Amino acid sequence: MTSIATRHFRHHIGRCVTRSVVHKRPQLRQYAGIPPSKSRKGSPQGIGGVFEPFLKPVNGSNAESVNEPSPEQIKTLRVEDILPKDEQLKMIITGGGITMPIEKQKAVVQTILDAIQQDQLPSITFSSILDLSGSNASQLTALGNVVLRTSNKAAPVALCLYECAMAAGDDSGAFSYANMLYRGHGGTVKDVERGIQILTDLARKGHPYAQMNLAAIVMRTKKDGGKTAVQLYELAGRGGLDVAWTELGRMYRAGLGVEQDHSKAVEYFRKGAQTGNTQCNFMLGVYASTPQADGAADQAAAFKYFQKAAIKGMPEAQYNVGLRYFTGNGVEQNFVNAAEFYQMAAAQGFPLAQSNLARMYYEGRGVKPNVEKAEQLWQTLADRGGPIGKDAEKCLQDLANSQGNRKSDSGKCAIM
């Protein structure tokens, strides 16, 4: 390794160590959501169905970007426009997403479409739809989930299915129906008051997703709703929703709706971590890595928490584990392991991991030297722009200037 390369790398690592990137996560509202790509693909949804806890602000009358189908569009809708192809339906049935036979699914959807297109929907008796489903209300809810995921024109059909399921006593159907009303999902008629009333009834029955969503609504709409939100989140957490503990920890950490209290925040994060919650483990790592009023930082504990979150696929945690392996902070120094975790985070597009990994490829630490891969990573960062992108541009320029003479003292790039 050349002396100039060594200086570049030390400067680069120094910047990474001192930058408190792990503490800056403004998008904490994401905690209450389950990423679509991670959620039970090919298997039945939990009691939250399509509408798991949502925390995005709902402003104005258009809660969804999907517009309600026009009367002309509705009149031309066919079953094949609403349901997936038979091959896909077979896969959904095999995966347990629904057990209703395909022909019965088509019959139910056709019945609802006929009524909508003939303006006779109010005259449909829920009992007739329930009979077609084999008197299984939960299957109507499952069918509503299928059609809502299949077509952006299917909201009126899904709304009818959920309402029918609710009338037959299915709480999951009631939950989805309430959310469609509250949000005006898919352009359907919005009824905030009715949606909240149904969610409230479900919350009283112990429905954790309803409790979770009500807490989010209270936090958005009530200036002094912190106490109520805490109670609802605690009920949801005890009901099995680990993301509720994350929200409680977030509230007390930032003082959102409650008085800021880091000890309570840690207490809630611990409850979530005990269930294996990724965000809670990450936040415990943040707390352990920072000196607190009641004691010094515990870097070894921080590493373990970050590692648990990293294994679950969280790029911020993977970056932190990689950085700690590189610097030997809380764990024995290991460049190979550092590169592996940087690669995990870089594969998910995490900029700091990409910049660190580029430098490791350039200098051959933990990986075989590969200037081409380093250049590709720097180019990716440069194309993205921002402060890290500007530093990547410097690295690319230095690389171009030093081609054929890597011992020259020409490079001044510094990756954050």
C-alpha positions in Angstrom: 0.0 0.0 0.0 1.4 3.4 -0.9 1.9 6.1 1.7 -0.6 8.4 0.0 -3.2 5.7 0.0 -2.6 5.1 3.7 -3.2 8.8 4.4 -6.4 8.8 2.3 -7.7 5.8 4.1 -7.0 7.1 7.6 -8.6 10.4 6.7 -11.6 8.5 5.3 -12.0 6.3 8.4 -11.6 9.3 10.7 -14.4 11.1 9.0 -16.6 8.0 9.3 -15.9 7.5 13.0 -16.6 11.1 14.0 -19.7 11.4 11.9 -22.8 10.5 14.0 -24.7 9.1 11.1 -26.2 6.3 13.2 -28.0 8.9 15.4 -29.6 10.8 12.5 -32.7 8.9 11.4 -35.4 11.4 10.8 -37.7 8.9 9.0 -38.7 7.2 12.3 -42.3 7.1 11.2 -41.2 4.1 9.1 -41.0 2.1 12.3 -44.7 1.4 12.4 -44.8 0.0 8.9 -43.8 -3.5 7.8 -41.8 -3.1 4.5 -43.8 -4.7 1.7 -40.8 -6.6 0.4 -40.2 -8.2 3.8 -43.8 -9.1 4.7 -44.9 -12.6 4.5 -44.7 -12.9 0.7 -46.9 -15.6 -0.7 -48.6 -16.2 2.7 -51.7 -14.9 4.3 -51.6 -11.5 5.8 -52.0 -11.1 9.5 -55.0 -9.5 11.1 -53.8 -6.3 9.7 -54.4 -7.5 6.1 -53.6 -5.0 3.4 -53.9 -2.2 5.8 -51.2 -2.7 8.4 -50.4 0.3 10.7 -50.1 3.5 8.7 -48.5 6.7 9.9 -48.3 8.8 6.8 -50.2 12.1 7.1 -53.5 12.0 5.3 -54.1 15.5 4.0 -57.1 16.8 2.0 -59.8 14.8 0.3 -57.5 12.7 -1.8 -56.0 10.3 0.6 -54.7 8.0 -2.1 -53.0 8.8 -5.4 -55.3 6.3 -7.1 -58.5 8.0 -8.5 -61.9 6.5 -8.2 -62.8 4.8 -11.5 -65.3 6.8 -13.5 -68.8 5.5 -14.0 -67.9 4.7 -17.6 -64.8 2.7 -16.4 -66.9 0.8 -13.8 -69.5 -0.2 -16.4 -66.9 -1.8 -18.5 -65.0 -3.6 -15.7 -64.9 -7.4 -16.0 -63.9 -10.1 -13.6 -60.6 -10.5 -15.4 -59.9 -6.8 -14.8 -60.3 -7.4 -11.0 -58.8 -10.8 -10.3 -55.3 -12.1 -11.2 -54.9 -14.8 -13.9 -55.8 -18.3 -12.9 -52.2 -19.3 -12.7 -51.5 -16.6 -10.1 -54.7 -17.4 -8.2 -53.5 -21.0 -7.9 -50.2 -19.8 -6.5 -52.0 -17.6 -4.0 -54.2 -20.6 -2.9 -51.1 -22.8 -2.7 -49.4 -20.2 -0.5 -52.4 -20.0 1.8 -53.4 -16.5 0.9 -57.0 -17.7 0.2 -58.7 -21.1 0.1 -61.9 -20.1 -1.8 -62.0 -22.0 -5.1 -61.2 -19.9 -8.1 -64.7 -20.3 -9.7 -66.3 -19.2 -6.4 -64.0 -16.1 -6.3 -65.1 -15.2 -9.8 -68.7 -15.7 -9.0 -68.5 -13.4 -6.0 -66.7 -10.7 -7.9 -69.1 -11.0 -10.8 -72.1 -10.6 -8.4 -70.6 -7.4 -7.0 -69.7 -6.0 -10.4 -73.2 -6.7 -11.7 -74.8 -4.8 -8.8 -72.3 -1.9 -9.1 -72.8 -1.6 -12.8 -76.6 -1.7 -12.5 -76.6 0.7 -9.6 -78.1 -2.0 -7.4 -75.4 -2.3 -4.9 -77.6 -1.3 -1.9 -80.0 -4.1 -2.8 -77.3 -6.8 -2.5 -77.9 -9.0 0.5 -74.7 -9.8 2.3 -76.2 -13.3 2.9 -76.1 -14.1 -0.8 -72.4 -13.1 -1.1 -71.6 -15.0 2.1 -73.4 -18.1 0.7 -71.2 -17.9 -2.4 -68.1 -17.9 -0.2 -69.2 -21.0 1.7 -70.3 -18.9 4.7 -66.7 -18.1 5.5 -66.5 -14.3 6.2 -62.7 -14.5 6.5 -62.5 -15.7 2.9 -64.3 -12.5 1.7 -61.7 -10.5 3.5 -59.0 -12.6 1.9 -60.6 -12.0 -1.5 -60.8 -8.3 -0.8 -57.0 -8.3 -0.2 -56.4 -10.2 -3.5 -58.4 -7.8 -5.6 -57.1 -4.7 -4.0 -53.5 -5.8 -4.7 -54.4 -6.8 -8.3 -56.1 -3.8 -9.7 -56.1 0.0 -9.0 -59.7 -0.1 -10.1 -60.8 -2.7 -7.7 -61.4 -0.5 -4.6 -65.3 -0.5 -4.9 -65.3 -4.3 -5.1 -62.9 -4.6 -2.2 -64.9 -2.2 -0.1 -68.1 -4.3 -0.6 -66.2 -7.5 0.3 -64.8 -6.0 3.5 -68.2 -4.6 4.5 -69.8 -7.9 3.9 -67.2 -9.7 5.9 -67.6 -7.1 8.7 -71.3 -7.7 8.8 -70.7 -11.4 9.1 -68.5 -10.8 12.2 -64.9 -10.8 10.7 -62.8 -8.3 12.5 -60.1 -8.3 9.9 -62.7 -7.4 7.3 -63.9 -4.6 9.6 -60.4 -3.3 10.1 -59.8 -3.1 6.3 -63.2 -1.6 5.7 -62.5 1.1 8.4 -59.2 2.0 6.8 -60.7 2.3 3.4 -63.4 4.7 4.8 -60.9 6.7 6.8 -58.4 7.1 4.0 -60.8 7.2 1.0 -58.6 4.4 -0.3 -58.5 4.0 -4.0 -60.8 6.9 -4.5 -63.7 5.4 -2.6 -66.0 7.7 -0.6 -64.2 9.0 2.4 -65.9 8.8 5.8 -63.4 9.7 8.5 -65.9 9.6 11.4 -67.3 6.2 10.5 -63.8 4.8 10.0 -62.6 6.0 13.4 -65.7 4.6 15.1 -65.1 1.1 13.6 -61.4 1.3 14.6 -62.5 2.4 18.1 -64.9 -0.6 18.4 -62.2 -3.0 17.3 -59.6 -1.4 19.6 -62.0 -2.0 22.6 -62.2 -5.6 21.5 -58.4 -5.9 21.7 -57.6 -5.7 18.0 -53.9 -4.7 18.1 -53.7 -3.2 14.6 -56.8 -1.0 15.3 -55.1 0.1 18.5 -52.0 0.9 16.6 -53.8 2.9 13.9 -55.9 4.8 16.4 -52.7 5.7 18.3 -51.3 7.1 15.1 -54.4 9.0 14.3 -54.5 10.5 17.8 -50.9 11.6 17.4 -51.7 13.3 14.1 -54.9 15.0 15.0 -54.9 15.6 18.8 -52.5 18.2 20.2 -52.7 16.7 23.7 -53.2 13.1 22.5 -49.8 11.7 23.8 -51.2 10.0 26.9 -54.0 8.3 24.9 -51.5 7.3 22.2 -49.2 5.7 24.8 -52.1 3.7 26.2 -53.1 2.5 22.8 -49.5 1.6 21.8 -49.0 -0.3 25.0 -52.1 -2.3 24.3 -51.0 -3.1 20.8 -47.5 -4.1 22.1 -49.0 -6.4 24.6 -51.2 -7.7 21.8 -48.2 -8.9 19.9 -47.2 -5.9 17.7 -43.6 -5.3 18.4 -43.6 -2.2 16.3 -45.7 -0.6 19.0 -42.8 -0.7 21.4 -40.7 1.0 18.7 -43.2 3.8 18.4 -43.3 4.2 22.2 -39.5 4.4 22.4 -39.5 6.9 19.6 -42.0 9.1 21.3 -40.1 9.2 24.6 -36.7 9.6 22.8 -37.8 12.6 20.9 -40.4 13.9 23.4 -43.3 13.6 20.9 -46.6 14.1 22.7 -44.9 13.2 26.0 -42.1 14.6 28.1 -38.7 13.5 26.8 -37.5 10.6 28.9 -34.5 8.5 27.6 -34.8 5.9 30.4 -38.4 5.2 29.3 -37.3 5.1 25.7 -34.7 2.5 26.5 -37.3 0.5 28.5 -39.6 0.4 25.5 -36.9 -0.4 23.0 -35.8 -3.3 25.3 -39.3 -4.7 25.2 -39.3 -4.6 21.4 -35.8 -6.0 21.2 -36.9 -9.0 23.3 -39.2 -9.9 20.4 -36.4 -9.5 17.9 -37.6 -6.2 16.5 -34.9 -4.8 14.2 -35.5 -1.1 14.9 -35.5 -1.6 18.6 -32.2 -3.4 18.6 -30.7 -0.7 16.4 -31.9 2.0 18.8 -30.5 0.1 21.8 -27.2 0.1 19.9 -27.4 3.9 19.5 -28.0 4.3 23.2 -25.3 1.9 24.2 -22.8 3.6 21.9 -23.4 7.0 23.4 -22.3 8.1 26.9 -25.3 8.5 29.1 -25.8 10.6 32.2 -25.8 7.5 34.4 -22.7 6.0 32.9 -20.2 5.6 30.1 -20.9 4.1 26.7 -20.7 0.3 26.3 -19.3 -0.3 22.8 -19.3 -4.1 23.1 -23.0 -4.0 23.9 -23.6 -1.5 21.1 -21.9 -3.9 18.7 -24.1 -6.8 19.7 -27.3 -4.8 19.2 -26.2 -3.4 15.9 -25.3 -7.0 14.8 -28.7 -8.3 15.7 -30.3 -5.5 13.5 -27.8 -6.1 10.8 -28.6 -9.8 10.5 -32.2 -8.8 10.0 -31.1 -6.8 6.9 -31.1 -3.2 8.2 -28.5 -1.3 6.1 -27.8 1.3 8.8 -26.9 -1.5 11.2 -24.9 -3.3 8.6 -22.9 -0.2 8.0 -22.3 0.3 11.8 -21.2 -3.3 12.2 -18.8 -3.0 9.2 -17.4 0.2 10.7 -16.9 -1.3 14.1 -15.2 -4.4 12.6 -12.9 -2.0 10.7 -11.9 0.1 13.7 -12.1 -2.6 16.3 -14.7 -0.6 18.3 -16.5 -2.9 20.6 -15.2 -6.0 18.7 -11.9 -7.4 17.6 -10.7 -5.7 14.4 -11.4 -7.7 11.3 -11.1 -6.2 7.8 -12.7 -9.2 6.1 -15.8 -9.0 8.2 -15.9 -5.2 7.8 -15.9 -5.6 4.0 -18.7 -8.3 4.2 -21.0 -6.0 6.2 -20.2 -3.0 4.0 -21.1 -5.1 1.0 -24.5 -6.0 2.6 -25.3 -2.4 3.2 -23.9 -1.2 -0.1 -26.1 -3.7 -1.9 -29.1 -1.9 -0.5 -27.8 1.5 -1.7 -26.5 2.8 1.7 -24.1 5.6 0.6 -21.6 5.6 3.5 -21.1 1.8 3.1 -20.6 2.2 -0.6 -17.9 4.9 0.0 -16.1 2.9 2.6 -16.3 -0.3 0.5 -14.9 1.6 -2.5 -11.9 2.7 -0.5 -11.4 -0.9 0.7 -11.4 -2.2 -2.9 -9.0 0.6 -3.9 -6.6 -0.3 -1.2 -7.2 -4.0 -0.8 -8.2 -4.1 2.8 -10.4 -7.1 3.6 -10.8 -7.7 -0.1 -8.6 -8.2 -3.1 -7.6 -4.9 -4.7 -10.1 -4.1 -7.4 -9.8 -0.5 -8.8 -12.6 -1.2 -11.3 -15.1 -2.0 -8.5 -13.9 1.0 -6.5 -14.5 3.2 -9.5 -18.0 1.8 -10.1 -19.0 2.5 -6.5 -17.6 6.0 -6.6 -19.4 6.7 -9.9 -22.6 5.5 -8.4 -22.2 7.9 -5.5 -21.1 10.8 -7.8 -24.2 10.2 -10.0 -26.4 10.4 -6.8 -24.9 13.8 -5.9 -24.9 15.4 -2.4 -21.8 15.8 -0.1 -20.8 12.1 -0.4 -21.2 12.3 -4.2 -18.9 15.4 -4.3 -16.3 13.5 -2.4 -16.7 10.6 -4.8 -16.1 12.9 -7.7 -12.8 13.9 -6.1 -11.9 10.3 -5.8 -12.7 9.6 -9.4 -10.6 12.6 -10.5 -7.7 11.5 -8.2 -8.0 8.1 -9.7 -7.8 9.4 -13.2 -4.9 11.7 -12.4 -2.9 8.9 -10.7 -3.4 6.2 -13.4 0.0 4.6 -14.0 1.5 6.4 -11.1 -0.3 5.5 -7.9 2.7 6.5 -5.8 2.2 10.2 -6.7 0.9 12.4 -4.0 -1.9 13.8 -6.2 -5.0 12.5 -4.5 -7.0 14.4 -1.9 -10.3 12.6 -1.9 -12.1 12.3 1.4 -15.2 10.1 1.7 -17.5 10.8 4.6 
